[in-house]
Amino acid sequence: EYGDFLTSLRGCYVGAEDAGVSVTDVDVVFERSRYITCISSNKGGSGNPSVPTAAGVVSAMEGALESEGLGTLKGKNIVIQGTGNVGRPLIGYLLEKGVQTITAGGVDSTSL
């Protein structure tokens, strides 16, 4: 039904994988509509966008720091909300950039 609904909108809205919607769910919708993204790679899609999203967040943080003349992420103290599909890789990227501390809220300890 959701795929048919998306098709009826003729591209005014495009569905995607998100909280509570898996790539497997998206693949099922893709059987009924072309207006869906994040389909699995075996169907020609990009799959779960969480890792690229985390990389984009880091790039945005770096751009904001540069814009304000505040240097790089190295040595900074960072606060993030959640350690889910985006938060986990985000933490990894931030550690690679040399942040001093990361404080995370909304943490499910089983996800770390």
Order of alpha helices (4+ residues) and beta strands (2+ residues): alpha-alpha-alpha-beta-alpha-beta
